[in-house]
Amino acid sequence: MESSIETIKNDTLLSSSSEEDLDQEFWHVEGEELVFMGGGMIISERDLMNGVELELSNEADSVAVPSSLCIDSSYGKPLSHNEILSIVGSKKNFSKHPGLIYHAHLFPDEFKAQSSKKLKPRRPTLSLTYTDFLSSLVQLRDGRWYFSGVINGWPGLGYNCPLEVLSVTYKPKRSIKYNRITRWWNSASYSDEKISSCSAPTIPPSHLLKNEESVRITLRTPPWAGIGWTEESKGFFFHYDGFDRVVFGSNCLKQKELDSVKALRVHHFQHRYAMPDGKRETPKDLLTYHSGVVIEWDQGCCTLVELAFLNGVGGYRGRTNWFDDKNNAEFGSRFYQNLPPCMILPWHANMCEIRFYDLPYCSTLEHFQNYMNKYQGPGKRFLSPSIISSLPVRLTYRSKHNIMQYCINYSSRDLAYVEVGPKERNCQTFAADFFGFLAGKKGIEPIGTKLNQAISGYKPRTYLFLYDADMYEDND
């Protein structure tokens, strides 16, 4: 069996195996591992993750491997000073938003060969070697130092999002005096000295370190990354059409064809999460409910709307419960294949995003209930699914376009995600606010235990749907 392979992305560096290895056969040919994909397709393991164009041995059609599966990192090829400055802007821009903070662990260069598990791609805590880090730095004229590349295989932290280096810290060897985190280097942002004199980041000498995992760097995104996945499209909100298109942020509002689609009814649902086979539920699992809203329209399929922590689906390989192919082991779900690379990032559990899924399999509430029942039970997806309430949508302006704007307003006015606490803001509080807003109904409360409700002190915030966040200042 022969098959020709044409690489369409050949300027990337070496890739590694994904954290959840694919269940496939391997051949070793000319020093390169080949993967048998079935149906007459053969592809190198590296190109499987890079994105390639394949020619089938028995067919003329070609299949493109999704770019979302690329887990390559890129180091030692930083952007120029002017290119970085055009992306991140001046220091004044941080007054509108401070940007997002990421931490990364630095390892000795020889660690790459000795312990590849520590350097696996797409970890929530970033990891790279000393040389990878130092070879990717560029200093701007105002003294700031930036990392430019693709860090730890996260495409959303690639060349489109240079990261300012804020500090280098380390864990010292145990001492009689103290055993605490020590700051080795500070950026110009933390220094009172003349900005232009800020020296380059360096690595603490090994004799000071507790172990090879002791060095950590703190990185900051450009300010726009704190309010959207790109500078041009603000808002942590996305719309998936159920097929081949994911649109995010304010770009969703450019879909003018949605003006003619009107909301008819809204349904408030809840469920608990099923644990994998053989895993017992903890007390927290027994009390944890997920809640969301399903909207019926005058044309087309239903839409499910939910709030969750930021990058919770992009950072978890696109595993959403609302589609049959959630656990597709070959190329990931169809949703994940179409997810823009800028949305594939480590998750932030203290910030939120709103997800707007069109459900092609569901044109009525009954269809949605049938879907949940199909995946109900231990070892599946849902436990105790139920519809809490159903009412007509009573808004005067209730087109799909209008409702997307409401969601963008809501998520942009308050970026916080708080699972439990006095200022609770999670899937349950959003679902209560959204259902009450669409239905024009008072007295809608989050679903959960009486204890949680007493702790949270929930107050409806339906007014957040109505106002444009860009027209408010921090003190408003």
N, C-alpha and C positions, 0 to 999 in steps of 0.2 A: 504494500500500500504506500503510495507516494502522495505528497501534498506540498505545494509551494506556499511559502510564508513571506509576506511582504510587510515589513515593519513601517508603520506610519508615524511612530514617535521614536526617533533614534538619537535624540540629544539629551537623554536622561541618564542618571547614574544607576548603579546596580540596585536591584530590588530584593526584598526579602520575602519569606513566606508570611502569609497573613496569620493572625493569631488563631483563627479557627481554620485549620488546614482543610483544603478541599479533598473530598474522598475520590481520588482519581488514580489511574495507573501512570507510572513514570517509565520512560526509557532514557538511557544515557547514550547520546550520540555526539561524537566529536567534542567531548568535554562539556556538553550542555545538556541539562535535563529537559526532556520533552514530555509534554502532557497529552495523553489521548483523551480528547473531549467527547468522543462518541460521534456517530454519524459520519465517520471518515475524516474528522478534523484532527490535525496534530499541530501543536503550538509549543514554543519554549515557555518554561515557567516564568522567565523574566518578561517576555512579551505578553503573557496572559495578564499580568498586572499593569503593564505599561499602556495597553491599548494597541491592538494590531488589526490589520485587515487580513482575513483568512480566505483562502480559496478551498472549497470542498473538493475532495478527490473525485467524487461522483456527481457533483453539481457545479453549475457555473456561477451560482449566487455566492456572494461573499457576506460574511457576518462581522460586524465591527464590535470589538470588545469595549464596553463602556469605560470612559475615562475615570469614572468614580471608583473603579477597582484599582487604579494606579496607586501603589503604596511607596513609590520611590521618594527618597529624599534627595536634595540637591545642595551641595556645599562647595565652597571655594570659588563660586562664580557670582559674586555680588553685583548688584546694580550700581550704576555710577551715582555720584553725589547728586547731580541734577535730576536723575530719574527718581531717586528716593525722595528728594525734596518735593517733587511734583505730586507724589502720592500722599505724603504725610503732612505737608503744609508746614507753616511756621509754628513756633511754640505758643503763639497767641490762640491758636485754634483749640488748645486744651482747656480753655476757659469755658467752652460750651459742653464738653464732655471729657473726662480724664482718660478715656480709652479703657480697654480691658487689660487685666493683668494675667500673665502666664508665668509659670515657674518651670525651669528645666534643670535636670541633673546632668552634670558634666562628668565624664569618665575618662581615664587614661586611654591613649590610643590603642594600646595592646589589648584593652578590654573587649574590643570589637570581636577579636578572634577567640578570646577565652570564655566569654559569657554573652553569647548572642541574645539570650533571653532578656537580659537587661536593656538591650537596645532594639527590641522589637518595635516595629512601626505602629503608629496610631495608638499610643498609650495616653491616658488622660494626663499623666505627668510626663512631660516631654523629656527625651534623653538623647544625648549626642556626645561625641568625643571632644577632647580639648582642641585638636586640630580642626575638626569640622566647624567648631564655633569660631575660633580665632581667624580662620581663613575666609570667613563670610562677613567680616565687619567692615563698615565704612563710616568715616567721621564726616559730619556736616560742618559747614563753616561756623555755625553757632555753638559748636562743641559737642553736640549730641552724637552718640555712637549708635549705629543701627546694624542689626543682623538682617541680612538679605539672602534668601534662598528658600528651599522647601524643607521645613524642619520636621523631623520624625515622621515623614510620610503623610502629613496633613496638608492636602492641597489648599485648604482655606487659609493656612499660614504660609503661603508661598510668596512668589515675587509680587503678587498683587497687594500684599500686606506686610511691608517691612516692620520689624519689631525693634523698638528702642531698648537698649540695654540700660537698666536702671541700677543694678547692683550685682556684685559677686560676693557670696557669703560661703562660709564653710563651718563644719563641725570640727572643733579642735580635738586633739588627743586629750584623754582624761587628765585633769589637773587637780591638784589639791585646792587651788583657789576657786576654780569654777569649771563648769562644763556646760557651755551655752553656745549659741550660734554667734559667730564672729563675722563682722563685716570686713571684707578685704578690699573692695573697690566700690566707689560711688560714682554715679554719673554727674554730669554738669548740672542736672536738674536738682540734685541734692547738695550742691556745693556752693559756698559763698565766694569762692575764688573767681578770678576772671574766667569767663566761660570758655574762651578760645584756648585756654591752657590745659584743658582736661586731658589727662593722659589716657592711653589706650587701656582697655580692660586686660587684666592679666590673671593667671591661675596661681593660687597659693602653692608654695613648695610642698612636696609630698611629706616631708618630715613634720609638718604642722597638722596634717589631716588625721582624723580618727580612722578613716578607711577610704577605699576607692570610690565610695558613693557620697562623700562628704561635701562636694562642691555643688552649689546651686546658684543659678542666675535668675534674676527677675527681669521680665520683659514686658513691654507695654505696646499695645497696638496703636495705630493712628486714632485720633479722636472719633472719626466717623464710624469706626468699627464698633463703637459702643452704642450705636443707635441703628445699625443696619449691616447687612452682609456686604454691601458695596456703598461707595460714597454717593453714587448716582441714584440709588433706590433705597431710601430710608424706611425703616420699620421692620421689626422682627415678626413678620407675618408672611406666610406663603400659601399659595393656591396650587393644588395638584388636580388636574382634570381627570384623573383616573386612568389615563392612557400614557401619553408620551410627553407631557408638558408640565414643568414646574416653574411658576413665576413667583417672585418674591418682592416684598416691600412695596413701595409706591408704584412700581412698574405694573402691579396687578390692576391699577386703576386705568391703565391704557387699553384694557380689553373692553372697548366700547360696545361690543356686541352683547355684553352682559346687562346693558341698560334695559333691554326688553324682557329680561327674565325676572318675574315677580315672586316674592315669597308668599306662600299660602298658609302653611301651618308650621309650628315649631314644637319639638318634643324634647323633654328633659329626661335624660337617662342616667343610670349608674350601674356599676358592676364592681366586684372585687377581682383581683388578679389571681389566676390559677398558678400554683407552684409547679415546677417540673416534677415528673414522676419520681417518687422516692424522697422528695424533700418536704419536711413538715412545715406547716405555717407557724410563724412566730406570733406572739400577742399583737405586735404591730401589724402584721399581715392581716389578722382577723379584723382589725379596726380600719384598715385602709381601703377606701372606696375611690374609684375613678369616676368622674362625672363629666358629662358633655352635653352637647345639643345637636339635634338633627333637624334640618330644615327641608321641608317639601316645597317645590317650586311649581309654577303653572306650566312649566315645560322642562323636559330633561329629567335627570336623576336627582336623588336627594344629595344633600351635602352634610357632612359631619364636621362640627367645629369644636375644637378643644384647645385648652391652654396647658402648657407643660414647661419644664425648665429648658433653657436655651441650648440648642444643638443636641437635644436629647435624642432626636431621631437621626440627624446627620452623623453624629458621633457614634451611634450604635448600629452602623451599617444599614440604615434605612429600615429597620425592623418595626414596621407599624402593624398593629393588630388588625387594621381595617381592610386588609387585602389578603386573598388566599395564598399568594406566593411569598409571604413574610419570610419563610425559612428556606428560600431557594438557595441551595448550596453551590450552584454552578456560577451564576453571575449576580446573585443577589436579586432582590425584588425588582419589579419593573419600575417602581417608584424610585428606588435607589439608583438604578441605571440612568435615570433622567435627572437626578439631583445635580444642580450646578456645583462644580468643585469648590466655589467660594463658601458653600454651605456645609462642607464636610470639615468639621472643626471639633476640638475637645469641648465637652459640654461644660456649661456654667450652671451649677445647681442653685445659684442665688439670683438668676435672671430668667425672664420668661420669653416665650414665643407663642404665637397663636397659629394653629394649623387648620387649614380649610380644605378638606378632602371631598371631592366629588366621588360618589359611589355608584359606578355604572351598573352594578348588580342590584341596585336598590332604587325603585321608583316610588315606593310607598313605605309606610311605617311597618307594615306586615313583613315586607321583604327584609327590612333591617332586623326585625326581631328574629326572623328565620336564620339570618346570618349569625347572630349572636348565639342562638341555640345550637347551631352546628358546631361551634367551638366552645361550648359550655361543658365544664367538668374538670376534675383533677387531671393534671398533665396537659391540659389544652390551653385556652387563653382566658376564659371568663368564668367567674363564679357568681351566682346569684344576680344575673342581669335583670334589670327591670326598667320599665318606663314610669317615671315619677308623675309626669303631667304632660298633657297635650292641649294646646290652645291655638287659635288663629293668630297670625301675625297682623297686628293692628296699626303698624306704622304707616304714615302717609307715604313716606319715601322708603320703599321696601324692595327696590331692585337688587339684584345680586351685586351690582356695582356699588350701590349705596351701602349695603351690608359689609362689603369688604372695607370701605372707608371707615365705617364704625369700628371695625376690629383693629385696623391700623391705629386709629385714634386711641383706643383703649390700651393697646400694648405699648404705645409710644409715650403716653402720659405718665405711666408708672412702669418702669422696667423690672421691678422687683418680683422675685418668686420666693415665697415664704411658706414652707410646707405646713408648719404648725407654729402658733404663737400669737401674741397680742395683735400683731399686724398681719395676720394670715392672708395670703394671696396665692391661691393655687387653682387647680382645675375645678374644685367645688365652688369656690367663691366666684370664679369667672362664669361658670355655668348658671349659677343663680342670678348673677347680674344680667347675663345675656338673655336668658329666658324671660326674665321679668321685663327687660327693655323691649324685646321684640313683641311680647304679648301685651305690653301695657298693664302689667299686673303687679300689685303691691304684695308684700308679705312672703315673697319667695326667699327661702333660706337655703344655705349650703346643706348638702346631704352628708350626714355623719353622726357620730355619737353625741349625746347631750354634753359629755365632758368636753369634746373638741369645740362645740359651739360656745360653751361657757368660757373656754380659754381664749378663743379667737376674738370674741366681742364683735362679731360680724356686723358691719353696716353697709347697706347697698351703695354701690358706686356707679350707678348707671349713667351718671352725668359724664363719665370718662369717654363714653362712646360718641359724644356729640361734638367735641371741640378739637380743633387741630392743634397738635402738640407743638408745632413749629411757631405758633403764635403766642406761646407762653414762655416766660423767663423763669429761672430757678426760684425767684422770690415771689412769683405769682401764686 
